[in-house]
């Protein structure tokens, strides 16, 4: 079973995505901010990270930098899910190795398709 870490500060969003992904057979672990997300990466060893861009304590870009600078985690695919229109920040994330940026609102079947493609399914 593939494991996905979802780093998001909105509890309702976490519940919605977690339920959908678990229904599709994925194990889902969540974190409420980037700092907690980095701890969960070390503890849980996820196969993929879903990441909000604008969060307290550490934004999505900072999280990406930490993940991609560590040889032990730099190959974990990252998909950003955001309502932000911060195009400069999004470009920086792509430069740091983010695979995909999906803007809210989005079609959950599109998200599932992208997840499957990055997990080689």
N, C-alpha and C positions, 0 to 999 in steps of 0.2 A: 504494500500500500504506500503510495507516494504521500509525502508530508509537505504541507504548505503552511508557511508562516504568514499571517496577515497582520501587518502593523498599521493600526488605524485608531484614532482617538474618539471616534463616534461609536458608542456601544450598539446602537441600532443597526448601523452599517455592518459591524462585525457579525452580529447575530444573523442578519440576512444572508451575507456571503457564506458564513460558516455553515449554515443549514443547507444552502444550495450545493456547496462543495462536498459536504459529507454525504448528501443524497447521491452524488456522483461517484462515491467510493474513495474520496480523499480523506486523509487525516488532517485536521486543521488545528493549528496552535495560533493563539493571538497575543498581541502585545499592544498596549495603549499609547506607547510613544517610542521614539527611536532608541532611547537608552535601554528600555526594557526589551525592545526588539533585538538589539545586539546581544544581550544576555541570552535570549531565547535561541538565537542562532547557534551560540556555543553549546547550549544545553540540548537542544532538540535536533540539530543537524538537518534542517529542512531541505527539500529538493528544489523548492521555488519560494520566492518571497513576493507577496502582494503588498504594496506599500502606498500609503497616503503621502502626499507631498507636503502639505501644510499641517504641522503638528506641534504641540508644545515640547519643550526641552531640547529636541533635536529634530530638524526638518528632514524630509525625505532625501534631499540632496546630501546632507551631512551623513545620513545613514548609509547611502550608496558609497560615499567616499571611504568610510570605515570598512564596509564589506569588501569593496573592490581592492583596497590596499592590503588586505590580509590574504596571503597565498592560500590559506586553508579555506577561505570562503569566496574567493574572487570568481569562481566558476558557477556560483549559484545564480540562476536567472532571476531577474527582478522585473516585475510588471508594476508600474505605477497606476493607481486608480485615483483620480483627482477631480475636484470641481474647480480647481484653481485655473486661472487664465495666465499664470506666470510663465510666459513663453521663454524668457531668458533662463529661468530656473530649469525648465523642461529641457532646453538645449544642453545645459550643463549636465543634466542627468544622463542624456544620451551619450555624451562624451565620456562619462564615467562608466558606461557599460550597461545602462538600462536597456532592456530588450523592447519594451513596449510602454506607451502611455495611453491609457484609456480614460476618456473624459466622462464624468457623470453628467447626466444620466446615460446609462449604457444598456445594451441588451446582454443579459446574463449568458445567453448561448454563445455570443461572440467572445465573452471572457473565457468561457469553458473551452472554446475552440483554441484560443491563444494559449491557455494553460497546457492543454494536451499537446500542442505543437512544441512548446518549449521543454516539455517533459518527455518528448520522444514517443508519444502514445498515438 
